[in-house]
Amino acid sequence: MESAITQGKKRGVLLSLKQYQQLLEDLHDLTILASRRNETPVTLEEMKRRLQLHERF
């Protein structure tokens, strides 16, 4: 990652395609996390039960 500096102030950043894709993935993950903030947590036991029910179909 390289910074583009003009008159002592950062004006932009040059990223590789791989770095850009990783940032997009991170942003997507944070968006999902924020949208689920108010959901009730599920215990491990409950998740196992749900997965077992799903496997029957």
MODELLER restraints for C-alpha pairs under 7 A, 6 or more apart:
rsr = mdl.restraints
at = mdl.atoms
rsr.add(forms.Gaussian(group=physical.xy_distance, feature=features.Distance(at['CA:1:A'], at['CA:13:A']), mean=6.77, stdev=0.5))
rsr.add(forms.Gaussian(group=physical.xy_distance, feature=features.Distance(at['CA:1:A'], at['CA:14:A']), mean=5.63, stdev=0.5))
rsr.add(forms.Gaussian(group=physical.xy_distance, feature=features.Distance(at['CA:1:A'], at['CA:15:A']), mean=5.02, stdev=0.5))
rsr.add(forms.Gaussian(group=physical.xy_distance, feature=features.Distance(at['CA:2:A'], at['CA:13:A']), mean=5.62, stdev=0.5))
rsr.add(forms.Gaussian(group=physical.xy_distance, feature=features.Distance(at['CA:2:A'], at['CA:14:A']), mean=5.12, stdev=0.5))
rsr.add(forms.Gaussian(group=physical.xy_distance, feature=features.Distance(at['CA:2:A'], at['CA:15:A']), mean=6.94, stdev=0.5))
rsr.add(forms.Gaussian(group=physical.xy_distance, feature=features.Distance(at['CA:3:A'], at['CA:10:A']), mean=6.53, stdev=0.5))
rsr.add(forms.Gaussian(group=physical.xy_distance, feature=features.Distance(at['CA:3:A'], at['CA:12:A']), mean=5.93, stdev=0.5))
rsr.add(forms.Gaussian(group=physical.xy_distance, feature=features.Distance(at['CA:3:A'], at['CA:13:A']), mean=4.53, stdev=0.5))
rsr.add(forms.Gaussian(group=physical.xy_distance, feature=features.Distance(at['CA:3:A'], at['CA:14:A']), mean=6.40, stdev=0.5))
rsr.add(forms.Gaussian(group=physical.xy_distance, feature=features.Distance(at['CA:4:A'], at['CA:10:A']), mean=5.84, stdev=0.5))
rsr.add(forms.Gaussian(group=physical.xy_distance, feature=features.Distance(at['CA:4:A'], at['CA:11:A']), mean=5.54, stdev=0.5))
rsr.add(forms.Gaussian(group=physical.xy_distance, feature=features.Distance(at['CA:4:A'], at['CA:12:A']), mean=4.96, stdev=0.5))
rsr.add(forms.Gaussian(group=physical.xy_distance, feature=features.Distance(at['CA:4:A'], at['CA:13:A']), mean=5.74, stdev=0.5))
rsr.add(forms.Gaussian(group=physical.xy_distance, feature=features.Distance(at['CA:5:A'], at['CA:11:A']), mean=5.58, stdev=0.5))
